[in-house]
């Protein structure tokens, strides 16, 4: 592997996000303004917006979701950053992570000193079936879409191959969902921030209130197996294996590393970045792993000069529960076939040895697709600065990793962050 | 203005494009493959595709035009560049120029040594009114589109303001159209590569052949004023003031400057890059100039340490004839109000003092929107290397400039190129 090195160091000095959810009548520009205000409040020593040299906006498809293209310059006007160069970056659900990488490269290039990286998506205005169609444009129109595949079907294919190869059942998928909802319940910005046990209790209460038969689930297993409460979407993936269709935005402020202390005492350095591509799912020799994620992670680790064992926490792309399991293997946390068991054993839980998706992940926090890769960096910011409140993993957290995937792995982007 | 400097120098060592036109059944991936093959043939000493570190793909809206998102990684597979990081960049009709800038920055950042920059658009599959709707998503959905504006209307507004302010008539617009068709007639890859006089002759011959009354235009003026042959689109812009809806692709190969001589004896260095944004047309104090273009050009000149007077030729964004006139003023070739007269006087013609759009421009060469910004660089490559054939401007050409605009100037990107 070619050793890659940034021309100048880059640090994150602010990070914020809108609440994720379904917000009728709120546009991406308003969502990004929310995230921007939230970010401003995190810059310890404040800053003058005039210092921002440029913007990168990760967005999958405002054209299809809200009929608006050319979103990046609109944001300069909306945020009061007139005339600043602004560029929209699109790599499907990896748009946010890719925008982050462009921000890092822009500073390393010498052109910019201060960059605002935003991620946005406004998905809930479309009916769910049209939203699924819009998302399907991230698949291959020539080969995949005509054969009837949608994204739940792609990931179901990966899940069934994975479970078959390693002799596992849906219990590993369920463990991821339960864990991420536990974490999301501690994240006030989560779209579905409820523990599964609380979801069950709500459903029982609602049935009782309506005078309908109250479901008698003994435990979470029974709830998950209930075809009414948790319908099959694409075998073996049920509703609670899928991330929601969300609206939301996130942003981070990046600066040249040697300027960071002008903004904050506790900058978070970005010490590794990796990106890789792959062809569509049907052409891959092995669909129980994502090759582009392995390459991207390898590059990021090599640049950062750290090993997977040293990473304190990871935010990975759990668009479906199976995706988190595969991701934790692709980033080197676990051997192939061991990611699911790690979730069952609590290794990836918030207080486990290798915390994964302390934010609640895409599954519980929500998945406004272009925003997700940037929101991952927001969680790392909070955790490494010990500002994650009740979901904090503790003061020893020093290295964080984000893993953002587009499509089924046609794009993967990995970043490594460090608090010194 | 902040002085901006690239961390490492960047050179263009290959450049190619597909033919521009309307090609039913040909997808963007095939168009880019055509451009890639064309580019490969221009790299004097050849190269190993394995050396390509990454791709940037400028594309306005494959989602809307061909139902395909996430186009960048698809291109890696299609071109045989498996796993290479690939990023789609979208800034409406400035997507190509923005992708070029990202390629420059990626090399300057230290991460990549060799980058393929592509621009693509496949527009002709949609009926013209739906293509116009798709293009309209580059306007502001909140303020502009609901009031009925489309892009011909935006530029018509700018044109009427310009003509009124400077006391000019449609003759200045016509001069641009005539000139660009003269140039396009010498470009075998142009979509509408016919001189206007030849268009008139063809129409006469076609009418005669069908036994219809043969039009009796005395001169080009009469042809332009004929509401049947050259209908009014949005006053004062007629059909021949508008660039066509085209399919096409272009690409260039960029390398770290100190590697350039491994690829060619005659690299073309990129010595200046500038980008700026603006709000929508309705909020601007003056619509007879494009502020973002002036800022972008100013940055590019400052970085390149050259003045407008030193530029040998420019490819500017003539999506409408008025746009070229304003562009030549915004890049400092002429004072405000003098760009139209310069076209009439032949100053901007191929053999004039300040050649503009020797390729035929968007007007005659065609305007596959995401490809246009990259295709401009292809023309500069040919001209500075004296490989432009019958449309060559001569051996003294040493500095070239490209000017690529998105929307009505919400984005402008300017690059300056040098042959040493």
Interface residues (C-beta under 8 A of the other chain):
Chain A: X2 X4 X5 X6 X7 X8 X27 X29 X53 X54 X60 X61 X63 X64 X66 X67 X68 X69 X70 X72 X73 X74 X76 X77 X82 X83 X84 X85 X86 X87 X88 X89 X90 X91 X92 X98 X101 X102 X104 X105 X106 X108 X109 X110 X111 X112 X134 X137 X138 X139 X140 X141 X142 X145 X273 X275 X276 X277 X278 X279 X280 X283 X291 X292 X295 X296 X406 X407 X410 X411
Chain B: X2 X4 X5 X6 X7 X8 X27 X29 X53 X54 X60 X61 X63 X64 X66 X67 X68 X69 X70 X72 X73 X74 X76 X77 X82 X83 X84 X85 X86 X87 X88 X89 X90 X91 X92 X98 X101 X102 X104 X105 X106 X108 X109 X110 X111 X134 X137 X138 X139 X140 X141 X142 X145 X273 X275 X276 X277 X278 X279 X280 X283 X291 X292 X295 X296 X406 X407 X410 X411
